């Protein structure tokens, strides 16, 4: 963090020198009321003086005269052109030349006639302006530094920085900066996958011809074919442009630490399954962390759009992809995902430089890219000398980079450790909690079904425990896969020449060096690769119709390595390529016939070869035709290919026709593929051959940009090889409706329904239903507002495992309580911490490969009745205006999918197939809301949650009734009175000690005396009765007496204190989850809690906070926790 702040101040210091010459240059706007304009109060210089009209056109100097000594501009009386407003640019003299100097302050000098006996002080009472950081720039944000100490925890430092800076350092130089830094781990509800310090820095300095970007930036290149990339990095990038009379030169240089590594994942969609789909290695149970914003998702070669209202959403933390309701997923979809993921095995450095020359006819450019691991700076693996030698001997073969993972370690209750035992003559590892054993820290790697010697025995709070079951009887081995450091360098040279306006010739050549193991010189002969391409574009004729031709040749050496993919996302499928080997040669020619009416016809011929292992020819005809109300899009291709083992013929065609009328449209689509592959040795048709025919018809009415409805039907038959010939394997029917039925300022109604059936010949039939209805309405001038969203879809529910890791006090979310006193941290012994010093654990989600098919219903309803707008009325409306009601309903249920049945009732939350549920009803009814005049609020809350994991099914139900009364008694006193009744039921399948049914009743009274709006003290008395209706029938009676005081003498100071006495009469087992829930983290008997907060506004940008918390019970020592925090506001 310090290096970025140093870099920021260094930039400001360097660039600020440029302001010295420019700060005396002024540009002002004047309204012209007569022929004379007073420019300034002091003399101005004749240099760089210009006058512009309000249209920014410079006014001829013959139309005015200027007196620079008096700063007066006078328009010539003979001038016929008049101006209402002008802009004057001028340069003033330095202040030391125009400033008036006095021995005494003129404000203190009086006439001689005054009383001379009266004395005057020569000191001034004018207040000195306070210092403000980044004076002259627009700033927002704050920086906070704090320290927390206590007798129940170690000292913990915390810091946050959120700073936004924008503004001009001079007339030509602009600064933008965003710096965010915090040492708190990102978490949601206490769940996280990986703990990282949150550190985001972006600094930009730019002018018309150069820019400097530093911090978290993107490096990208889309101008070349062989060096396409988009990298998220942390570093520095400098861009500059040199303009000449007939040309320009652009330069870029950069250096940075790489944050992510490129990865591409391809898989088939599952029929009727919206997800989530796992994007990490599909055959392992490891997580990857995707860098936000780097994802690109393709379906059947088409790029999708991310977002809840678009095609898909993605969980970057767990690398899981989920498609939205309005993008139904079928088994016919080919899904491709490209993204960058964190790869912190080594510190990884990147440099990227380019220079480009451009003139009217000629463009030349050169690019150099270098990305390499720093082999002596490993991050996630600490390599021993033996492991380094292992990598040196492995060359590029990852199978030789496997090494035993066990190493000697010291005992700790927060680790899973193993001891060595002998089984026959084999030395094996066995889980141990005996601190007297010789203990080893062991990592286990999934090696495949029945290829290992260990299996997963159980999951505990600290992680996973593995057990030896015999050679080739398990799935895991106590080994780790070492990762070798690598290096990739690419140099690209590109040229483009336009001898005429109708001819363009382009060439590009690239060289790569890809060293896959920097520890080894073995296989280094495979490092260097080469690629080149040539293209010629020609306009043959250009009249009413235009004919263009393109000739292109690509050569890619089989050892050439690119940063990201070179070809289109479905290149292999388009060419029937199963495996790639040898040098690639691609010859392509295209003829394009088009006119200005957006009509075009294209023919393309391509010839592809991969060494001696593959050759193919493809004819491609595509285009679009428009005539009056009809439009036709067509796309067809024919491929003949031959590989070493098979040959094939792949034909495809697609026709999309649409006829548009004034208020309606209709059309049809035809898609077909026939891919026949034949084994050369046997002349038999390959089982990988496929064939389908797809037909779709649709009709729409209305305005597709406003109110409309479109209904469509899609029919598809799919064939595969059976008995050496094509035979139908399934037939699908899809019916869909897309509509916007209402679209006004006060109402909106959208509906989407997609119903699909699949008739399978060899296994059971399938049905899926996706629907989404959105209705929003405002009635009676916003007296009544409601919004309804209803969705149904099918997907999967991951059966999650999780563990707990220890973190600094106050930075966690959970606390551990050893309920069975066995000193082992078990999954059912973690509770949500009630006090900051106890919040020492975070819950970490573990990867899973187990998913359950589900049908999901989502229902959201908001309703508000607001008669407060009738406050100025009389009679019934006046009475009604004192009330306000707001209702919120959320239901998100996931039910186990059984056969092809759909339970469309979102309120059916108690059926036996329910696997996941988030149900919440919240209604608030107000009288005199916020007025403190008999103000009354009634809250009703009902919630039900159910979670399914591999270790337990936990269900929780809560129902709350709460009545709150607030009234001001005179000018100084205020009465608060609360009544509460709640029921809290918890049901656990595997942990019976977590089962309870609590009935709770509470009464709270509070009397406050207000000295002023910011100073008051309060007396509080509260009674709570809690009773468990099952199990051990625990009971609790709590009495609380409290005192609160808030004192603020002025806006700069605030003191707030709170003292509470709890008397808990608890009947039951103290060390149990039920007791922790009922006592809310306190102990049976008398408990004391107190707190003190002191706030001081030191100056206009600096605040000080002191916070002290304490508590004491009869059976525990006094706990003290204090925090000091300094916050600077920019």
Number of C-alpha atoms within 10 A of each C-alpha: 14 7 8 16 13 11 15 20 11 12 16 15 11 9 16 14 12 15 16 9 10 14 14 13 16 13 12 12 15 14 12 14 10 10 13 15 17 12 20 14 10 15 18 21 14 14 10 9 17 16 21 17 15 15 9 10 11 14 15 10 12 9 14 17 13 17 14 17 11 14 17 17 18 15 20 13 9 8 10 7 7 9 14 11 14 20 20 18 15 20 20 20 14 11 10 8 10 13 10 7 8 7 5 10 11 8 8 11 10 11 7 7 6 8 9 10 6 6 7 10 7 11 9 9 7 6 6 6 6 9 10 12 12 12 9 11 15 14 19 13 15 17 19 19 15 17 14 20 18 18 13 14 17 12 16 15 15 17 16 18 21 18 18 18 18 19 14 18 20 18 13 13 18 18 23 18 19 20 22 18 18 20 16 17 17 16 17 9 9 17 17 19 20 16 15 11 12 13 15 17 20 20 24 22 22 18 15 10 12 16 18 19 20 24 25 22 20 15 20 13 15 10 11 18 19 29 24 15 18 17 20 21 21 22 23 21 22 18 18 18 17 12 12 9 6 8 14 15 17 17 17 18 17 19 20 22 20 23 19 20 18 18 16 17 15 16 14 15 18 16 20 24 22 26 25 19 21 21 26 21 11 13 10 14 15 15 20 21 20 26 18 14 12 16 17 15 22 18 20 13 15 13 14 14 14 17 12 14 11 14 18 20 18 22 15 18 16 21 19 19 19 20 23 22 24 21 14 22 26 17 12 13 17 18 17 21 18 19 22 23 21 14 18 16 19 21 19 25 19 22 20 21 18 19 18 18 17 17 15 11 13 16 18 17 20 19 20 19 18 17 21 22 23 16 20 12 15 17 14 11 13 12 16 9 9 10 16 17 13 18 26 18 16 21 21 22 14 15 9 14 20 16 15 15 17 18 11 13 14 12 19 10 12 14 14 21 27 25 18 15 12 10 11 7 7 9 10 19 22 17 17 17 17 12 12 8 14 15 24 22 17 23 18 20 19 20 17 14 12 15 15 21 20 26 21 14 11 11 18 19 22 21 19 17 18 22 17 20 14 15 14 15 15 21 20 24 24 20 17 18 14 21 16 24 23 19 20 20 21 24 20 22 19 21 18 19 17 16 12 9 9 13 15 18 18 18 18 20 21 25 20 26 21 21 24 23 24 20 20 20 15 15 14 16 9 15 16 19 18 21 24 20 20 18 18 17 19 17 16 14 13 13 7 10 13 15 19 18 19 17 17 18 18 18 18 21 20 18 19 20 25 22 19 16 17 15 10 9 20 15 12 13 10 14 20 22 16 8 9 13 14 15 18 18 19 18 18 17 17 18 20 18 19 20 14 9 11 11 17 19 18 18 17 18 18 17 18 19 21 21 15 11 15 23 21 21 19 20 15 18 17 18 19 18 16 16 11 7 11 15 16 18 18 18 17 18 19 17 21 20 21 21 20 12 12 18 21 22 20 22 19 19 18 17 18 17 18 18 17 16 12 9 11 16 19 18 18 18 18 18 18 18 18 18 20 23 23 21 17 16 9 10 11 14 21 21 17 11 19 19 20 18 17 18 17 18 17 18 18 21 18 18 14 15 7 13 17 19 20 19 16 18 18 18 18 18 18 20 18 21 18 13 10 12 14 18 15 17 16 18 19 18 18 18 17 18 18 19 21 21 16 17 14 10 8 14 16 17 19 19 18 19 19 21 17 21 19 22 16 15 12 9 9 10 15 16 19 23 23 25 20 20 17 16 17 18 18 16 12 9 11 15 15 15 19 19 18 16 18 18 23 24 27 26 26 22 21 20 18 17 20 23 20 26 17 17 15 18 23 20 23 25 25 25 22 21 18 15 18 12 9 8 11 16 20 20 17 19 18 21 18 20 19 15 18 16 24 21 22 21 25 27 23 21 18 19 20 17 13 12 15 13 18 24 29 26 25 22 20 18 17 17 17 20 17 19 21 19 15 16 13 9 13 11 7 9 15 16 14 18 19 19 19 19 17 17 18 17 18 18 23 21 25 26 25 19 19 11 10 12 12 18 12 15 12 20 13 12 21 9 8 8 14 20 21 23 24 17 21 19 17 16 18 17 18 17 20 17 17 12 13 17 15 17 19 22 21 18 17 17 18 17 19 20 19 21 17 18 15 13 18 15 16 20 19 19 17 17 17 17 16 18 17 17 18 21 16 19 15 7 10 13 16 18 17 19 18 18 17 17 18 18 18 18 19 18 18 17 12 13 13 10 15 19 21 24 21 24 17 20 19 18 17 18 16 18 17 20 18 18 14 12 9 13 17 18 18 18 15 18 17 18 17 17 19 22 20 23 14 12 13 13 14 20 19 20 19 20 20 18 16 19 18 18 18 17 19 16 11 10 10 13 15 18 16 18 18 17 18 17 19 21 18 20 17 20 15 16 12 15 14 16 20 24 22 18 16 21 19 13 15 21 22 21 14 18 19 19 18 18 18 16 17 16 18 16 16 13 13 13 15 16 18 18 16 16 17 18 20 16 20 18 19 12 11 10 11 14 16 18 20 18 19 16 18 17 19 18 17 20
